[in-house]
Amino acid sequence: MIRQLGRFASFAALAVSTTTFVAVAQQDQPKQVPPAPAQAQAPSAPAPTAEAPKFPPPDPKNFTADKPTKQDIDAFLTASWGYDQNRVWEVAAILKTPVEGLSKVVVYVGDKTGQQKPSAFGFFALPDGKHIIAGDDVYPFGAKPYVEARAKLQADANGPYRGAAEKTLELVEFADFQCPHCKEVQANMDKLATDYPKARIVFQNYPLERIHPQAKQAAEYGECVTKLGGNQAFFTFANAVFEGQDGLNTADGAQLTLNSAVTKAGLDPAKVDACSKTPETADAVEKSVKLAQDLNINQTPTLVINGRQVPIGAVPYDMIKKIIDYQAKMDGIGQ
């Protein structure tokens, strides 16, 4: 049977493994030491030549299931990983399981530079041909795995937006006003608005009440600021709330922080407060939360690029742009 290259990695981790590695490496690098004078330096040794990983040749005995095909898996991985030109992989096994129609897939993965150690990961392809189970989560599968999520967002992502009215290139941010990482990514969201003027950039409330008790109230205020003042007023309000995020740590502090943000947005705090207590506002926030849950979004902040989820808090800005450009190309969108 199949030879493994160590423990299986999860698909979720490998989906952004290159970007995560880069971010950590930058933090862990030691301070640079000034070089010694030229005459004191020893001749430098030639840099080692990086080599692409050499995967074990596929064994026909490891291909006992008819579906998915190797072509199906390659198309899926190209859609998922094609933005990273250094990444290479080899489908090593497509195995039958005791469950009719459920197949186990094993893939070897590495990078062309040879800087990362090759690894193996496995997932189960479900009988519907549209989903896989990797680790403890379910992911969309296929040559165009993000089509259904994209359509759902185009229909239901009705939060405040900036940029284009059209939904051809839609970047949907799911965020929680009390989430520290959501605050940290706002600078990148502002950069995206500048770098992609033809994109529609949407803010969807996803308050995680269990860990952020004041997040729902902030979301309700945000809904009402949009209703009473429009999109521009919302983003002014949102920036002010994130800047004063520490004030959300207590109920009294939250009220002061939200009132101040409403005033900065040019609205009357009393009117926004009254609006925030209506059933319609509560329903709007609940629908936004349900949208996130229906899409299986389990963390904030998450940026969804035409249906494709990216944990924006863990990915460097240049890589986010690379993923956006790649997804736009996959969707036939000219830049």
C-alpha positions as CSV (number, residue, x, y, z in Angstrom):
1,M,0.0,0.0,0.0
2,I,0.9,3.7,-0.1
3,R,4.1,5.0,1.5
4,Q,3.5,8.1,3.5
5,L,5.9,11.1,3.8
6,G,5.2,11.5,7.5
7,R,1.9,12.4,9.1
8,F,-0.9,13.7,6.9
9,A,-1.3,17.4,6.9
10,S,-4.8,18.9,6.8
11,F,-6.2,20.6,3.7
12,A,-7.1,23.7,5.6
13,A,-3.5,24.1,6.7
14,L,-2.0,23.4,3.3
15,A,-4.4,25.8,1.7
16,V,-2.4,28.7,3.1
17,S,0.8,26.8,4.2
18,T,3.1,28.9,2.0
19,T,1.7,32.2,3.3
20,T,1.8,31.1,6.9
21,F,5.4,29.9,6.6
22,V,6.4,33.3,5.1
23,A,4.7,35.2,7.9
24,V,6.3,33.2,10.6
25,A,9.7,33.2,9.0
26,Q,9.7,37.0,8.9
27,Q,9.0,37.2,12.6
28,D,11.7,34.7,13.6
29,Q,14.6,36.1,11.6
30,P,17.4,37.4,13.8
31,K,18.6,41.0,13.5
32,Q,21.1,41.6,10.7
33,V,24.7,42.0,11.8
34,P,26.8,44.5,9.8
35,P,29.4,42.8,7.7
36,A,33.0,42.9,8.6
37,P,35.3,45.0,6.4
38,A,35.9,43.5,3.0
39,Q,39.5,42.4,3.6
40,A,38.5,40.5,6.7
41,Q,35.7,38.4,5.0
42,A,36.3,34.8,4.1
43,P,35.3,33.7,0.6
44,S,31.6,32.8,0.6
45,A,30.6,29.3,0.0
46,P,28.4,28.7,-3.1
47,A,24.7,28.6,-2.2
48,P,23.2,25.2,-2.2
49,T,21.1,24.4,-5.2
50,A,17.4,23.9,-4.3
51,E,15.7,20.9,-5.8
52,A,12.1,20.1,-6.4
53,P,10.7,17.3,-4.3
54,K,10.9,13.8,-5.7
55,F,7.7,11.9,-4.8
56,P,7.5,8.2,-4.9
57,P,6.1,6.9,-8.2
58,P,2.3,6.2,-8.0
59,D,1.5,2.5,-7.4
60,P,-1.5,1.2,-9.4
61,K,-2.5,-0.9,-6.4
62,N,-3.3,2.4,-4.6
63,F,-6.0,3.3,-7.2
64,T,-9.0,1.1,-6.4
65,A,-11.8,3.6,-6.6
66,D,-13.4,4.9,-9.8
67,K,-14.3,8.3,-8.4
68,P,-13.0,10.9,-8.1
69,T,-10.6,10.5,-11.0
70,K,-7.0,11.8,-10.9
71,Q,-8.1,14.5,-13.4
72,D,-10.9,15.6,-11.0
73,I,-8.4,15.9,-8.1
74,D,-5.8,17.8,-10.2
75,A,-8.5,20.2,-11.4
76,F,-9.6,20.8,-7.8
77,L,-6.1,21.3,-6.5
78,T,-5.3,23.7,-9.4
79,A,-8.4,25.7,-8.4
80,S,-7.3,25.7,-4.8
81,W,-3.6,26.1,-5.0
82,G,-2.8,27.4,-8.5
83,Y,-2.1,30.9,-7.2
84,D,1.1,29.5,-5.7
85,Q,3.4,28.8,-8.7
86,N,6.0,27.0,-6.5
87,R,3.6,24.4,-5.2
88,V,3.7,20.9,-6.8
89,W,1.8,17.8,-5.9
90,E,1.2,14.2,-6.9
91,V,-2.0,12.2,-6.5
92,A,-0.7,9.0,-4.7
93,A,-3.9,7.1,-4.0
94,I,-7.6,7.0,-4.6
95,L,-8.9,4.2,-2.4
96,K,-12.2,2.5,-1.9
97,T,-13.6,2.5,1.6
98,P,-16.3,0.3,3.3
99,V,-18.8,3.1,2.6
100,E,-20.3,2.9,-0.9
101,G,-19.2,5.9,-3.0
102,L,-16.8,7.3,-0.3
103,S,-13.2,7.3,-1.4
104,K,-10.0,8.1,0.4
105,V,-7.5,10.3,-1.5
106,V,-3.9,10.8,-0.6
107,V,-1.8,13.5,-2.2
108,Y,2.0,14.3,-1.8
109,V,2.7,18.0,-1.8
110,G,5.9,20.1,-1.9
111,D,7.3,23.2,-3.5
112,K,9.6,23.7,-6.5
113,T,12.3,25.5,-4.5
114,G,12.9,22.6,-2.2
115,Q,12.8,24.9,0.8
116,Q,9.8,23.0,2.4
117,K,9.9,19.4,3.4
118,P,7.4,17.4,1.3
119,S,4.4,16.1,3.1
120,A,1.4,14.0,2.5
121,F,-2.2,14.7,3.3
122,G,-5.4,12.7,2.9
123,F,-9.1,13.5,2.6
124,F,-12.3,11.7,1.9
125,A,-14.3,12.4,-1.3
126,L,-18.0,12.2,-0.6
127,P,-20.4,10.4,-2.9
128,D,-22.1,13.6,-4.1
129,G,-18.9,14.6,-5.9
130,K,-19.2,18.1,-4.5
131,H,-17.5,17.9,-1.1
132,I,-14.6,16.4,0.8
133,I,-13.9,15.8,4.4
134,A,-10.4,16.9,5.5
135,G,-9.5,16.8,9.2
136,D,-12.7,17.6,11.1
137,D,-14.3,19.9,8.4
138,V,-16.1,19.8,5.1
139,Y,-14.9,21.6,2.0
140,P,-16.3,22.2,-1.5
141,F,-14.8,20.0,-4.2
142,G,-14.6,20.1,-8.0
143,A,-12.9,22.0,-10.8
144,K,-14.9,25.1,-9.7
145,P,-15.4,24.5,-6.0
146,Y,-16.4,28.1,-5.1
147,V,-19.3,28.5,-7.6
148,E,-22.1,27.7,-5.2
149,A,-20.7,29.9,-2.4
150,R,-20.2,32.8,-4.9
151,A,-23.9,32.6,-6.0
152,K,-25.1,32.5,-2.4
153,L,-23.1,35.6,-1.5
154,Q,-24.3,37.4,-4.6
155,A,-27.8,36.7,-3.5
156,D,-27.5,37.2,0.3
157,A,-24.5,39.3,1.2
158,N,-26.4,42.5,1.6
159,G,-24.1,44.3,4.0
160,P,-22.7,47.8,3.5
161,Y,-20.2,48.0,0.7
162,R,-17.7,50.2,-1.0
163,G,-16.4,50.2,-4.6
164,A,-18.4,48.8,-7.5
165,A,-22.2,48.2,-7.4
166,E,-21.7,45.2,-9.7
167,K,-20.9,41.9,-8.1
168,T,-18.5,40.6,-10.7
169,L,-15.6,40.6,-8.3
170,E,-17.0,40.5,-4.8
171,L,-14.8,40.6,-1.7
172,V,-16.9,39.8,1.4
173,E,-15.4,40.4,4.8
174,F,-17.0,38.6,7.7
175,A,-16.0,40.4,10.9
176,D,-16.8,40.9,14.5
177,F,-16.3,44.5,15.9
178,Q,-14.9,43.1,19.2
179,C,-12.4,40.8,17.5
180,P,-8.8,42.1,17.8
181,H,-7.7,40.4,14.6
182,C,-10.6,42.1,12.7
183,K,-9.2,45.4,13.9
184,E,-5.7,44.5,12.7
185,V,-6.8,43.7,9.1
186,Q,-8.7,47.0,8.5
187,A,-5.6,48.6,7.1
188,N,-5.4,45.8,4.5
189,M,-9.1,46.1,3.7
190,D,-8.5,49.8,3.0
191,K,-5.6,48.9,0.7
192,L,-7.8,46.5,-1.2
193,A,-10.4,49.2,-1.7
194,T,-7.6,51.3,-3.3
195,D,-6.0,48.5,-5.3
196,Y,-9.3,47.0,-6.6
197,P,-11.6,50.0,-7.4
198,K,-13.7,47.7,-9.7
199,A,-14.4,45.3,-6.8
200,R,-17.4,45.3,-4.6
201,I,-16.1,45.1,-1.0
202,V,-18.8,44.1,1.5
203,F,-18.8,44.1,5.3
204,Q,-20.9,41.3,6.8
205,N,-21.5,41.2,10.5
206,Y,-20.5,38.0,12.2
207,P,-20.6,38.7,16.0
208,L,-19.2,35.8,18.0
209,E,-21.4,36.4,21.1
210,R,-20.0,33.5,23.1
211,I,-16.6,35.2,23.4
212,H,-17.5,38.8,22.6
213,P,-20.5,39.9,24.6
214,Q,-20.7,43.4,23.1
215,A,-20.2,42.4,19.5
216,K,-23.9,41.9,18.7
217,Q,-24.8,45.4,20.0
218,A,-22.1,46.8,17.8
219,A,-23.4,44.9,14.8
220,E,-26.9,46.2,15.5
221,Y,-25.7,49.7,15.6
222,G,-23.8,49.2,12.4
223,E,-26.9,47.9,10.7
224,C,-28.8,51.1,11.8
225,V,-26.0,53.4,10.8
226,T,-26.1,51.9,7.3
227,K,-29.9,52.2,7.2
228,L,-30.0,55.8,8.4
229,G,-26.8,57.2,6.8
230,G,-25.8,54.9,4.0
231,N,-22.6,53.0,3.1
232,Q,-20.1,55.9,3.7
233,A,-21.5,56.6,7.1
234,F,-21.1,52.9,8.0
235,F,-17.4,52.7,7.2
236,T,-16.8,55.9,9.1
237,F,-18.6,54.3,12.1
238,A,-16.8,51.0,11.7
239,N,-13.4,52.7,11.6
240,A,-14.2,54.6,14.8
241,V,-15.5,51.4,16.6
242,F,-12.3,49.5,15.7
243,E,-10.1,52.4,16.8
244,G,-11.9,52.5,20.2
245,Q,-12.3,48.7,20.4
246,D,-11.0,48.5,24.0
247,G,-14.1,50.4,25.0
248,L,-16.2,47.4,24.0
249,N,-14.9,45.3,26.9
250,T,-17.7,46.4,29.2
251,A,-21.4,47.2,28.6
252,D,-21.0,50.8,29.8
253,G,-17.9,51.3,27.8
254,A,-19.5,49.8,24.7
255,Q,-22.4,52.3,24.9
256,L,-20.0,55.3,25.1
257,T,-17.8,53.9,22.3
258,L,-20.8,53.2,20.0
259,N,-22.4,56.6,20.6
260,S,-19.1,58.3,19.8
261,A,-18.7,56.3,16.6
262,V,-22.3,57.2,15.6
263,T,-21.6,60.9,16.2
264,K,-18.4,60.7,14.0
265,A,-20.6,59.2,11.3
266,G,-22.8,62.3,11.4
267,L,-25.9,60.6,12.9
268,D,-27.9,61.0,16.1
269,P,-27.0,58.3,18.7
270,A,-30.5,58.4,20.1
271,K,-32.1,57.5,16.8
272,V,-29.5,54.8,16.1
273,D,-30.1,53.3,19.6
274,A,-33.8,53.2,19.0
275,C,-33.3,51.5,15.6
276,S,-30.9,49.0,17.1
277,K,-33.6,47.7,19.5
278,T,-36.1,46.8,16.7
279,P,-36.9,43.3,15.7
280,E,-36.0,44.2,12.1
281,T,-32.5,45.0,13.1
282,A,-32.0,41.9,15.2
283,D,-33.3,39.9,12.2
284,A,-30.8,41.5,9.9
285,V,-27.9,40.6,12.1
286,E,-29.1,37.1,12.6
287,K,-29.4,36.7,8.8
288,S,-25.8,37.8,8.4
289,V,-24.7,35.3,11.1
290,K,-26.7,32.5,9.4
291,L,-25.1,33.4,6.0
292,A,-21.6,32.9,7.6
293,Q,-22.7,29.6,9.2
294,D,-24.3,28.3,6.0
295,L,-20.9,29.0,4.3
296,N,-19.2,27.0,7.0
297,I,-17.1,30.1,8.1
298,N,-15.8,29.4,11.5
299,Q,-13.4,32.2,12.2
300,T,-13.1,36.0,12.0
301,P,-11.9,37.8,10.1
302,T,-12.6,35.8,6.9
303,L,-12.4,37.3,3.5
304,V,-14.5,35.5,0.8
305,I,-13.2,36.2,-2.7
306,N,-15.9,35.2,-5.2
307,G,-16.9,32.4,-2.9
308,R,-13.3,31.4,-1.9
309,Q,-12.5,31.7,1.8
310,V,-9.2,33.2,2.9
311,P,-8.3,33.6,6.6
312,I,-7.2,37.2,6.0
313,G,-5.7,37.7,9.5
314,A,-3.1,35.0,8.8
315,V,-2.1,35.9,5.2
316,P,0.3,38.6,4.1
317,Y,-1.2,41.3,1.9
318,D,0.8,40.5,-1.2
319,M,-0.4,36.9,-1.0
320,I,-4.0,38.1,-0.6
321,K,-3.7,40.1,-3.8
322,K,-2.2,37.1,-5.6
323,I,-5.2,35.0,-4.5
324,I,-7.6,37.7,-5.6
325,D,-5.9,38.0,-9.0
326,Y,-5.9,34.2,-9.5
327,Q,-9.5,33.8,-8.5
328,A,-10.5,36.6,-10.9
329,K,-8.6,34.9,-13.7
330,M,-10.4,31.6,-12.9
331,D,-13.7,33.4,-13.1
332,G,-12.9,35.1,-16.4
333,I,-12.7,38.6,-15.0
334,G,-10.4,41.1,-16.6
335,Q,-8.4,43.3,-14.4
